[in-house]
Amino acid sequence: MTTATPTADTTDVPAYCLGLAQAARAAGLAMATVPGSVRDDALRYTADALVAATETLKAANAKDLEAGRANGLASAMLDRLELNDDRIANMADAVRQIADQPDPVGRILEGRVLSNGIRLEKVRVPLGTVLIIFESRPNVTCDAAALCLKSGNAAILRGGKEALHSNAAIAACVKQGLDKAGVPADAVQLVGTTDRSAVGELLKLDELIDVCIPRGGESLIRAVVEQSRIPVIKHYTGNCHVYVDATADHDMAVDICLNAKTQRTGVCNATETILFHQDCVANGLVRKVGEALLAKGVELRADTRSMSELPDSRPAEESDWSAEYLDMIVALRVVDSLDDAVAHINRYGSKHTDAILTTDLAASNRFVQSVDTANVMVNCSTRFSDGQQYGLGAEIGISTDKLHSRGPMGAEDLTTYKWVARGDGQVRG
């Protein structure tokens, strides 16, 4: 595996990036024939290496955290950057879960015999070479490598400079897994330069790289989309909503709203706006939820009807409805009906994750059908829209696109398919 080393010749950035992509292309073609059992062995060896290197990983991460604080990195970004015993153990567990999943490669999606006797199959195959560009969260190095290995792809990983030491330490563990299993060395490559021009150079190489997946802030993703000649799978922001319907159970509504907003604020599936049916004013639920949030230290940015119940909130501005705070801030709004809630979400939301709290089955079904989002949660927290929570082991990202994948992307979402026709000498007349 190519990693950031003192001897890596990165002075000629275009040539360096071309070399990475050419090596990845060759490895990707070779990976298509590596048995699933061998790929799974590489994953299990990687998981073992992560656990064994816990102290090394924390020491490398401490350097990144120290530099991040010195550079004024926001608290949400520092939270994403941090590695501790639990997070390292979770990384290893996620890799093992991926290894234990069925192999998506070679799965026959459909098959039939044509009238001329040709046996036709639609077979799942790797995408080929995947470029992942990400910021801050070093676990992405591990998750991305593992998911690409599971799905038979080659990966080029370009992490942010704020996680330089952490990424290199994790990459070393992946390298151990690859080497021990005998998987092609260039199946996973970590870009060995922090030069920003490397991203632009890689994004030109559409003949060698099949797809790009950026993970990070909106500015990063938009920059990638604007520069890329390669198809991009993206999500810009996580402006997630909870709609509290008129019939919502009060205790459940308080618990879920608190969890969705405060369980971890610096993540893309944390709730940023809570909408209430107008009946929740009269039945006291707006006040209950709002006071519970205030007690947790959450700043409330409320519309006029919410403020009448919660005088300690501040007036919401138009920009609050589309904001991704990633902080202890939430916007509150009272709407006239479920249809108005859906209209609000479809106008301001980011198509990431949106929830309804209700005891009315018809209302929940209508919400599920009407809201334009990748993940719909009924009577549960938005924090569950997550690859590991969905049983995917980990995720390469949460796509808010509709092509080629949507929602948390696991190994199967890093595959496509080919048609295979098996004949006995048939020719077309």
For each residue, the residues with C-beta under 8 A, 3 or more apart:
1: 171 174 175 178 185 186 187 188 189 190
2: 8 20 23 186 189 190 192
3: 8 168 171 172 175 189 190 192
4: 8 164 167 168 171 190 191 192 193
5: 8 192
6:
7:
8: 2 3 4 5 16 192 193
9: 12 16
10: 13 16 192 193 195 198
11: 16
12: 9 15 16
13: 10 16 17 193 195 197 198 201
14: 17 18 201
15: 12 18 19
16: 8 9 10 11 12 13 19 20 192 193 198
17: 13 14 20 21 191 198 201 202 205
18: 14 15 21 22 201 205 208
19: 15 16 22 23
20: 2 16 17 23 24 156 189 191 202
21: 17 18 24 25 129 156 202 205 208 209
22: 18 19 25 26 208
23: 2 19 20 26 27 186 189
24: 20 21 27 28 129 154 155 156 186 189 208 209
25: 21 22 28 29 128 129 154 208 209
26: 22 23 29 30 184 186
27: 23 24 30 31 154 184 185 186 187
28: 24 25 31 32 126 128 129 153 154 187 210
29: 25 26 32 128
30: 26 27 33 34 184 187
31: 27 28 34 39 126 152 153 154 183 184 187
32: 28 29 105 125 126 152
33: 30
34: 30 31 38 39 152 183 184
35: 38 39
36: 39 40 103 105 106
37: 40 41
38: 34 35 41 42 181 182 183
39: 31 34 35 36 42 43 103 149 150 152 181 183
40: 36 37 43 44 99 100 103 150
41: 37 38 44 45 180 181
42: 38 39 45 46 149 177 178 180 181 183
43: 39 40 46 47 95 96 98 99 146 149 150 177
44: 40 41 47 48 95 96 99 177
45: 41 42 48 49 176 177 180 181
46: 42 43 49 50 95 142 145 146 173 174 176 177 178
47: 43 44 50 51 92 93 95 96 99 177
48: 44 45 51 52 92 177
49: 45 46 52 53 172 173 174 176 177
50: 46 47 53 54 57 88 91 92 95 142 170 173
51: 47 48 54 88 89 92
52: 48 49
53: 49 50 56 57 169 172 173
54: 50 51 57 58 85 88 89
55: 58 59
56: 53 59 60 169
57: 50 53 54 60 61 83 88 166 169 170 173
58: 54 55 61 62 83 84 85 88
59: 55 56 62 63
60: 56 57 63 64 165 166 168 169
61: 57 58 64 65 81 82 83 138 165 166 169
62: 58 59 65 66
63: 59 60 66 67 165
64: 60 61 67 68 81 138 162 163 164 165 166
65: 61 62 68 69 78 81 82
66: 62 63 69 70
67: 63 64 70 71 162
68: 64 65 71 73 77 78 81 162
69: 65 66 72 73 78
70: 66 67
71: 67 68 162
72: 69
73: 68 69 77 78 81 162
74: 77 78
75: 78 79 266 327
76: 79 80 265 266 326 327
77: 68 73 74 80 81 135 136 162 266
78: 65 68 69 73 74 75 81 82
79: 75 76 82 264 266
80: 76 77 136 137 266 267
81: 61 64 65 68 73 77 78 136 137 138 162 163 166
82: 61 65 78 79 87
83: 57 58 61 87 88 138 139 166
84: 58 87 88
85: 54 58 88 89
86: 89 90
87: 82 83 84 90 91 139
88: 50 51 54 57 58 83 84 85 91 92
89: 51 54 85 86 92 93
90: 86 87 93 94 139 388
91: 50 87 88 94 95 139 142 143 170
92: 47 48 50 51 88 89 95 96
93: 47 89 90 96 97
94: 90 91 97 98 142 143 146 388 393 394
95: 43 44 46 47 50 91 92 98 99 142 146 393 394
96: 43 44 47 92 93 99 100 393
97: 93 94 100 101 388 391 392 393 394
98: 43 94 95 101 146 147 150 392 393 394 410 411
99: 40 43 44 47 95 96 146 150
100: 40 96 97 393
101: 97 98 104 150 392 393 410 411
102: 107
103: 36 39 40 106 107 150
104: 101 107 124 150 151 411 412 415
105: 32 36 124 125 126 151 152 415
106: 36 103 123 124 125
107: 102 103 104 123 124
108: 111 121 122 123 124
109: 122 123 124 417
110: 121 122
111: 108 119 120 121 122
112: 119 120
113: 117 118 119 120
114: 117 118 119 120
115:
116: 423 426
117: 113 114 423 424 426
118: 113 114 421 422 423 426
119: 111 112 113 114 421 422 423
120: 111 112 113 114 419 420 421 422
121: 108 110 111 419 420 421 422
122: 108 109 110 111 417 418 419 420
123: 106 107 108 109 417 418 419 420
124: 104 105 106 107 108 109 412 415 416 417
125: 32 105 106 152 415 416 417 418
126: 28 31 32 105 151 152 153 414 415 416
127: 130 151 153 210 211 414 415 416
128: 25 28 29 153 154 210 211
129: 21 24 25 28 153 154 155 156 208 209 210 211
130: 127 144 148 153 154 155 156 209 210 211 212 213 396 414
131: 155 156 158 202 203 209 211 212 213 230
132: 140 144 148 155 156 157 158 212 213 214 215 396
133: 158 199 212 213 214 215 216 220 224
134: 137 140 141 144 157 158 159 160 214 215 216
135: 77 159 160 162 163 215 216 217 220
136: 77 80 81 160 162 163 216
137: 80 81 134 140 163 215
138: 61 64 81 83 141 142 159 163 166 167 170
139: 83 87 90 91 142 143 170
140: 132 134 137 143 144 157 159 215
141: 134 138 144 145 157 159 163 166 167 170 171 174 190
142: 46 50 91 94 95 138 139 145 146 170 173 174 394
143: 91 94 139 140 146 147 387 394 395 396
144: 130 132 134 140 141 147 148 155 157 213 396
145: 46 141 142 148 149 155 157 171 174 188
146: 43 46 94 95 98 99 142 143 149 150 393 394
147: 98 143 144 150 151 393 394 395 396 409 410 411 414
148: 130 132 144 145 151 153 154 155 187 188 396 414
149: 39 42 43 145 146 152 153 155 183 187 188
150: 39 40 43 98 99 101 103 104 146 147 411
151: 104 105 126 127 147 148 411 412 414 415
152: 31 32 34 39 105 125 126 149 415
153: 28 31 126 127 128 129 130 148 149 414
154: 24 25 27 28 31 128 129 130 148 184 186 187 188 189
155: 24 129 130 131 132 144 145 148 149 187 188 189
156: 20 21 24 129 130 131 132 189 191 202 209
157: 132 134 140 141 144 145 167 171 188 189 190 191
158: 131 132 133 134 190 191 198 199 202
159: 134 135 138 140 141 163 164 167 190 191
160: 134 135 136 163 164 216
161: 164 194
162: 64 67 68 71 73 77 81 135 136
163: 64 81 135 136 137 138 141 159 160 166 167
164: 4 64 159 160 161 167 168 194
165: 60 61 63 64 168 169
166: 57 60 61 64 81 83 138 141 163 169 170
167: 4 138 141 157 159 163 164 170 171 190
168: 3 4 60 164 165 171 172 190
169: 53 56 57 60 61 165 166 172 173
170: 50 57 91 138 139 141 142 166 167 173 174
171: 1 3 4 141 145 157 167 168 174 175 188 190
172: 3 49 53 168 169 175 176
173: 46 49 50 53 57 142 169 170 176 177
174: 1 46 49 141 142 145 170 171 177 178 188
175: 1 3 171 172 178 179 188
176: 45 46 49 172 173 179 180
177: 42 43 44 45 46 47 48 49 173 174 180 181 183
178: 1 42 46 174 175 181 183 184 185 187 188
179: 175 176 182 185
180: 41 42 45 176 177
181: 38 39 41 42 45 177 178
182: 38 179
183: 31 34 38 39 42 149 177 178 187
184: 26 27 30 31 34 154 178 187
185: 1 27 178 179
186: 1 2 23 24 26 27 154 189
187: 1 27 28 30 31 148 149 154 155 178 183 184
188: 1 145 148 149 154 155 157 171 174 175 178
189: 1 2 3 20 23 24 154 155 156 157 186
190: 1 2 3 4 141 157 158 159 167 168 171
191: 4 17 20 156 157 158 159 198 202
192: 2 3 4 5 8 10 16
193: 4 8 10 13 16 198
194: 161 164
195: 10 13 198
196: 199 200
197: 13 200 201
198: 10 13 16 17 158 191 193 195 201 202
199: 133 158 196 202 203 223 224 227
200: 196 197 203 204 227
201: 13 14 17 18 197 198 204 205
202: 17 20 21 131 156 158 191 198 199 205 209
203: 131 199 200 212 224 227 228 229 230
204: 200 201 229
205: 17 18 21 201 202 208 209 229 230
206: 209 229 230
207:
208: 18 21 22 24 25 129 205
209: 21 24 25 129 130 131 156 202 205 206 212 230
210: 28 127 128 129 130 230 231
211: 127 128 129 130 131 230 231 232 233 404
212: 130 131 132 133 203 209 224 228 230 231 232 233
213: 130 131 132 133 144 232 233 234 396 397 409
214: 132 133 134 220 221 224 225 232 234
215: 132 133 134 135 137 140 396 397
216: 133 134 135 136 160 220 221
217: 135 220 221
218: 221 222 236 237 324
219: 222 223
220: 133 135 214 216 217 223 224
221: 214 216 217 218 224 225 234 235 236
222: 218 219 225 226 236
223: 199 219 220 226 227
224: 133 199 203 212 214 220 221 227 228 232 234
225: 214 221 222 228 232 234
226: 222 223
227: 199 200 203 223 224
228: 203 212 224 225 231 232
229: 203 204 205 206
230: 131 203 205 206 209 210 211 212
231: 210 211 212 228 404
232: 211 212 213 214 224 225 228
233: 211 212 213 397 399 401 404 405 409
234: 213 214 221 224 225 399 400 401
235: 221 238 268 350 351 352 374 397 398 399 400 401
236: 218 221 222 350 400
237: 218 268 324 350 352
238: 235 267 268 269 270 272 324 350 352 353 398
239: 272 273 322 323 324 348 349 350 352
240: 260 268 269 270 271 272 273 349 350 352 353 354 355 382 385
241: 271 272 273 274 275 341 344 345 349 354 355 382
242: 256 257 260 271 273 274 275 354 355 356 357 382
243: 274 275 276 277 335 338 341 342 345 354 355 356 357 367
244: 248 253 257 274 275 276 277 280 285 289 357
245: 248 277 338 356 357 358 360 363
246: 277 278 279 280 283 358 360
247: 358 359 360 363
248: 244 245 252 253 280 285 357 358 359
249: 252 253 357 359
250: 253 254 283 284 285 288
251: 254 255
252: 248 249 255 256 357 379
253: 244 248 249 250 256 257 285 288 289 357
254: 250 251 257 258 288 289 292
255: 251 252 258 259
256: 242 252 253 259 260 355 357 379 380 381
257: 242 244 253 254 260 261 271 274 289 292 293 357
258: 254 255 261 262 263 292 293 296
259: 255 256 262 263 381 383
260: 240 242 256 257 263 270 271 355 381 382 383
261: 257 258 265 270 271 274 293 296 298 328 330
262: 258 259 265 293 296 298 328
263: 258 259 260 270 381 383
264: 79 267 270 383
265: 76 261 262 270 325 326 327 328
266: 75 76 77 79 80 270 326 327
267: 80 238 264 270 326 383
268: 235 237 238 240 324 352 398
269: 238 240 352 353 375 382 383 384 385 386 398
270: 238 240 260 261 263 264 265 266 267 326 382 383
271: 240 241 242 257 260 261 274 330 355 381 382
272: 238 239 240 241 323 324 325 329 330 331
273: 239 240 241 242 320 321 330 331 332 333 344 348
274: 241 242 243 244 257 261 271 289 330 331 332 333
275: 241 242 243 244 332 333 334 335 341 344 345
276: 243 244 280 281 285 286 289 306 332 333 334 335
277: 243 244 245 246 280 334 335 336 337 338 341
278: 246 281 282 305 334 335 336 337
279: 246 282 283
280: 244 246 248 276 277 283 284 285 286 334
281: 276 278 286 305 308 309 334
282: 278 279
283: 246 250 279 280
284: 250 280 287 288
285: 244 248 250 253 276 280 288 289
286: 276 280 281 289 290 305 306 309 310 332 334
287: 284 290 291 309 310
288: 250 253 254 284 285 291 292
289: 244 253 254 257 274 276 285 286 292 293
290: 286 287 293 294 300 302 306 309 310 313 332
291: 287 288 294 295 310
292: 254 257 258 288 289 295 296
293: 257 258 261 262 289 290 296 298 300 330
294: 290 291 297 298 300 310 312 313
295: 291 292
296: 258 261 262 292 293 328
297: 294 328
298: 261 262 293 294 328 329 330
299: 313 314 328 329 330
300: 290 293 294 306 310 312 313 314 330 332
301: 313 314 315 316 317 320 329 330 331 332
302: 290 306 307 310 313 314 315 316 331 332 333
303: 306 307 315 316 332 333 334
304: 307 308 315
305: 278 281 286 308 309 333 334
306: 276 286 290 300 302 303 309 310 313 332 333 334
307: 302 303 304 310 311 313 315
308: 281 304 305 311
309: 281 286 287 290 305 306
310: 286 287 290 291 294 300 302 306 307 313 332
311: 307 308
312: 294 300
313: 290 294 299 300 301 302 306 307 310 332
314: 299 300 301 302
315: 301 302 303 304 307
316: 301 302 303 320 321 331 332 333
317: 301 320
318: 321
319: 322 323
320: 273 301 316 317 323 331
321: 273 316 318 331 333 344 347 348
322: 239 319 348 350
323: 239 272 319 320 329 331
324: 218 237 238 239 268 272 350
325: 265 272 328 329 330
326: 76 265 266 267 270
327: 75 76 265 266
328: 261 262 265 296 297 298 299 325
329: 272 298 299 301 323 325
330: 261 271 272 273 274 293 298 299 300 301 325
331: 272 273 274 301 302 316 320 321 323
332: 273 274 275 276 286 290 300 301 302 303 306 310 313 316
333: 273 274 275 276 302 303 305 306 316 321 344
334: 275 276 277 278 280 281 286 303 305 306
335: 243 275 276 277 278 340 341 344
336: 277 278 340
337: 277 278 340 341
338: 243 245 277 341 342 356 363 366 367
339: 342 343 370
340: 335 336 337 343 344
341: 241 243 275 277 335 337 338 344 345 356 367
342: 243 338 339 345 346 367 370 371
343: 339 340 346 347
344: 241 273 275 321 333 335 340 341 347 348 349
345: 241 243 275 341 342 348 349 354 371 372 373
346: 342 343 349 370 371 372
347: 321 343 344
348: 239 273 321 322 344 345
349: 239 240 241 344 345 346 352 354 371 372 373
350: 235 236 237 238 239 240 322 324 400
351: 235 372 373 374 400
352: 235 237 238 239 240 268 269 349 373 374 375 385 398 400
353: 238 240 269 373 374 375 376 377 382 385 398
354: 240 241 242 243 345 349 371 373 375 376 377 382
355: 240 241 242 243 256 260 271 376 377 378 379 380 381 382
356: 242 243 245 338 341 363 364 367 368 376 377 378 379
357: 242 243 244 245 248 249 252 253 256 257 379
358: 245 246 247 248 363 364 367 378 379
359: 247 248 249
360: 245 246 247 363 364
361: 364 365
362: 365 366
363: 245 247 338 356 358 360 366 367
364: 356 358 360 361 367 368 378 379
365: 361 362 368 369
366: 338 362 363 369 370
367: 243 338 341 342 356 358 363 364 370 371 376 378
368: 356 364 365 371 376 378
369: 365 366
370: 339 342 346 366 367
371: 342 345 346 349 354 367 368 376
372: 345 346 349 351
373: 345 349 351 352 353 354 376
374: 235 351 352 353 385 398 399 400 406 407
375: 269 352 353 354 382 385 398 407 408
376: 353 354 355 356 367 368 371 373
377: 353 354 355 356 380 381 382 384 385
378: 355 356 358 364 367 368
379: 252 256 355 356 357 358 364
380: 256 355 377 384
381: 256 259 260 263 271 355 377 384
382: 240 241 242 260 269 270 271 353 354 355 375 377 385
383: 259 260 263 264 267 269 270 386 389
384: 269 377 380 381 389 390
385: 240 269 352 353 374 375 377 382 389 390 398 407 408
386: 269 383 389 390 395 398 408
387: 143 390 392 393 394 395 396 398 408 409 410
388: 90 94 97 391 392 393 394 395
389: 383 384 385 386
390: 384 385 386 387 395 408 410
391: 97 388
392: 97 98 101 387 388 395 408 409 410 411
393: 94 95 96 97 98 100 101 146 147 387 388 410 411
394: 94 95 97 98 142 143 146 147 387 388 410
395: 143 147 386 387 388 390 392 398 408 409 410
396: 130 132 143 144 147 148 213 215 387 409 410 413 414
397: 213 215 233 235 408 409
398: 235 238 268 269 352 353 374 375 385 386 387 395 407 408 409
399: 233 234 235 374 405 406 407 409 413
400: 234 235 236 350 351 352 374 406
401: 233 234 235 404 405 406
402: 406
403:
404: 211 231 233 401 413 416
405: 233 399 401 409 413
406: 374 399 400 401 402
407: 374 375 385 398 399
408: 375 385 386 387 390 392 395 397 398
409: 147 213 233 387 392 395 396 397 398 399 405 413 414
410: 98 101 147 387 390 392 393 394 395 396 413 414
411: 98 101 104 147 150 151 392 393 414 415
412: 104 124 151 415
413: 396 399 404 405 409 410
414: 126 127 130 147 148 151 153 396 409 410 411
415: 104 105 124 125 126 127 151 152 411 412
416: 124 125 126 127 404
417: 109 122 123 124 125
418: 122 123 125
419: 120 121 122 123
420: 120 121 122 123
421: 118 119 120 121
422: 118 119 120 121
423: 116 117 118 119 426
424: 117
425:
426: 116 117 118 423
427:
428:
429:
